[in-house]
Amino acid sequence: MTEPAPAVSVGAEPAPAKPVAPGFTFTDDGCRTEIRLGALLVLAGMFLWLFAGPNLSNYINLAGMVLLLIGVPLQARDARRIARPGYPWKLGLILTVLGALMWKDLLYRERYDGPLGVQPMAPIFVGVGLWILAWWPFAKTQKEVTA
């Protein structure tokens, strides 16, 4: 059995579509690709440390940090000049806080009486997060600065 099609009135407008809520993201629409890719490479360097080895992991981190070194000031400049949205302040905050919390867990000694060292991932996360947060005040648009 087939059901009859619902009756549609001639002058009726379609129901408005519900806006899609994107959920929580660390970068918003408008964030530069250099920043997204750089942050992904820095995170990949952290999690590939045991699989890829320290040398390859450091090269991956270095590539990500170079992209962030270039992308963050460009994002701040674009936000100021042309009001480009999407400055990744949440990403900077998360990297700074979680890097600082990881610092104690990544301490180690080569020998029991040797000096205390730290694996480089915690300082890298903190440094990248502080770099992103340092450019945040410069990312305000001209309207926000003059108002």
C-alpha positions in Angstrom: 0.0 0.0 0.0 1.2 3.5 -0.8 0.4 6.4 1.4 -1.1 9.5 -0.3 1.2 12.5 -0.7 0.6 15.3 1.8 -1.5 18.2 0.5 0.6 21.3 -0.2 -1.2 24.6 -0.5 -0.2 26.8 -3.4 0.8 29.9 -1.4 2.5 28.2 1.5 6.2 28.9 2.1 8.5 26.1 3.1 9.4 25.8 6.8 12.7 27.4 7.6 15.6 25.0 8.0 17.2 24.7 11.5 20.7 26.2 11.7 23.3 23.6 12.2 25.2 24.1 15.4 28.9 23.2 14.8 29.6 22.2 18.4 32.9 23.0 20.0 35.8 23.6 17.7 39.3 25.0 18.5 39.4 27.1 15.3 36.5 29.0 13.9 35.6 29.6 10.3 38.0 32.1 8.8 41.1 30.7 10.5 44.0 30.6 8.1 45.1 27.2 6.8 48.7 27.8 8.0 47.4 27.9 11.6 45.2 24.8 11.3 47.9 22.8 9.5 50.7 24.0 11.9 48.7 23.1 15.0 47.9 19.7 13.5 51.6 19.1 12.8 52.6 20.2 16.3 50.0 17.8 17.8 51.0 15.0 15.4 54.7 15.5 16.5 53.6 14.9 20.1 51.6 11.8 19.4 53.9 10.2 16.8 56.9 10.5 19.2 56.9 6.7 20.0 55.9 5.5 16.5 58.0 7.7 14.3 60.9 8.2 16.6 62.3 11.5 18.1 64.1 12.7 14.9 61.1 12.5 12.6 58.8 13.8 15.4 61.0 16.8 15.9 61.0 17.6 12.1 57.2 17.4 12.1 57.1 19.8 15.1 59.5 22.1 13.4 57.4 22.3 10.3 54.3 23.0 12.4 56.0 25.7 14.4 57.2 27.4 11.2 53.7 27.5 9.8 52.4 28.9 13.1 55.2 31.4 13.2 54.1 32.8 9.9 50.3 32.1 10.1 49.5 33.7 13.4 50.8 37.2 12.6 49.1 37.1 9.2 45.8 36.1 10.9 46.2 39.0 13.3 47.0 41.4 10.5 44.0 40.2 8.4 41.7 40.5 11.5 42.8 44.0 12.1 42.7 45.2 8.5 39.8 43.4 6.9 38.0 42.1 10.0 38.8 38.5 9.1 37.0 36.2 11.7 38.4 33.1 13.2 41.4 34.1 15.4 42.3 30.8 17.2 42.4 32.1 20.8 40.8 28.9 22.1 43.6 26.8 20.5 46.3 29.0 22.1 44.6 28.8 25.5 44.3 25.0 25.3 47.8 24.5 24.2 49.2 26.8 27.0 47.1 25.3 29.8 47.5 21.6 28.8 51.2 22.1 28.0 51.7 23.6 31.5 49.8 20.7 33.1 51.8 18.1 31.1 55.1 19.7 32.2 55.3 17.8 35.5 54.4 14.5 33.9 57.1 14.8 31.3 60.0 15.2 33.8 62.6 12.5 33.8 66.1 11.6 34.9 68.6 9.6 32.8 70.2 8.3 36.0 68.8 8.3 39.5 71.3 10.9 40.6 71.4 12.8 37.4 69.8 16.2 36.6 66.1 16.5 36.1 65.1 17.0 32.4 61.9 17.6 30.6 60.8 16.1 27.3 60.4 18.9 24.7 56.7 18.5 24.1 55.5 20.4 27.1 57.7 23.5 26.4 56.7 23.3 22.7 53.0 23.3 23.6 53.4 26.1 26.1 55.5 28.1 23.6 53.1 27.7 20.7 50.1 28.5 22.9 51.8 31.7 24.2 52.7 32.7 20.7 49.1 32.5 19.6 47.8 34.3 22.7 50.5 37.0 22.3 49.0 38.1 19.0 45.4 38.1 20.2 45.4 41.8 21.3 46.7 42.8 17.9 43.9 40.9 16.1 41.2 43.4 17.1 39.5 45.1 14.2 39.8 48.9 13.8 36.2 49.3 14.9 36.9 47.5 18.2 40.1 49.6 18.8 38.4 53.0 18.1 35.1 52.2 19.8 
